[in-house]
């Protein structure tokens, strides 16, 4: 038996034995009565884990680093299935299905970093932004927030293009800045024209963004005013 296969088989048996031991000793004292068949989603999780582990095991095959893209969402699906199976909580899908989108975004991000391919950052940012928006709506039930949150879609595209430009491709950079400006302008306009909690929500986000810009500007001025020697003295004092 190959060494890697032997290692994986050993880890699987240890996991299976550990679950059986917990089922016989710890779970009954916690009031949990889990049959081992309820752990079937771990099989799907093993597939996702294999996708994620493959690039680290077969380092001589860089193309396998793209397996992060399916690996992370498969792991999320496994986790949701496991939660629903163990606790009979099928409603978990109603609230946490956007986590699959976030897992896919993480997969693109990881592949982009390991493959050193900045273009994979574009789907990572766009899918990740949509995942965050959907997750906010599913947890709060505020689907009406799309009346203002739609403006984040062009922002996601703009940020993705800015990242892809790397400050070198002026065409992409200007398009990214234009998309971001359209998003900010649309967000401000919707905040001023909408009424009720949507307007309040948008106004709060605008205030937070303004405070962030002011803080960034003050930090820049502060660092500019201080000489390198002063900064070195401050670090020594800390």
Secondary structure, DSSP 8 states (H G I E B T S, - for coil): --HHHHHHHHHHHHHHHHHHHHHHTHHHHTT----GGGGGHHHHHHHHHHHHHHHHH-TT-GGGGGGHHHHHHHHHHHHHHHHHHHHT-TTHHHHHTHHHHHHHHHHHHHHHHHHT-TTHHHHHHHHHHHHHHHHHHHHH--GGGHHHHTHHHHHHHHHHHHHHHTTT-HHHHHHHHHHHHHHHHHHHHHHHH--THHHHHHHHHHHHHHHHHHHHHHHHHHHHHS-HHHHHHHHHH-
